[in-house]
């Protein structure tokens, strides 16, 4: 079974999806096989991996896999029908697959009141990710039902934050939610917060203050290195391409940062 890791923050705009797919890229470059589950109806991580919905093909999404576990009949492992190749053109692309998301994933929110609804992603993934090393679950910027599905299915959690007051508050809410809710309400007592990634960092007085605040609040949970804001990285994310395919300034710095961050990931979240 894959080691499942939920990526989250209660605040949007911190670069959570970009961090998720760049960690997937780093893991794939390190020889690991990776599934990415996009639980954000905006579908950002799906698009960053080069996936686009084709109305003629009507590709399945994670929404269908979750819906299949609504009611008394459990469709265990049905997510295996959802995972698809990514569209990157690089040497390690075949080691990454995406369970994509589209806006209709929002419809699953209305089913939160169904008995055991929080287990539906876990059920959909059961057996479906046995042959990969890691499953990264990109949660939406909330702590409601879609994020709870991701947390209930995960072994570990990683918070992504930027050096902004509201992002730090969102990170604290995510941390506290995991502590309070994972055991009793999500049936996942072993879920553990493994790290905090400081993303989109700019060397300014205000951001230095927030960086120090994050390190004071979360202590050794804050991973190194910090990911700096570099325009070429944002461009690569927007264009839905790998760092191997990317063009622009400071790409060697970007690649080095994520290689080091991947090493931290593998150290803090080793496979069993």
Secondary structure, DSSP 8 states (H G I E B T S, - for coil): --EEEEEE-SSSSS-HHHHHHHHHHHHHHTT--EEEEE--TT-HHHHHTT----TTT----HHHHHHTTSSS---TTGGGGT-EE----STTGGGEEEE---GGGGGGGGGTTSTTGGGHHHHHHTTTTTTSSEEEEE--SSSSHHHHHHHHH-SEEEEEEESSHHHHHHHHHHHHHHHHHTTTTTS-TT-EEEEEEEESB--SHHHHHHHHHHHHHHGGGB-SS--B--HHHHHHHHHT--TTT--STTHHHHHHHHHHHHHHHHHHS---
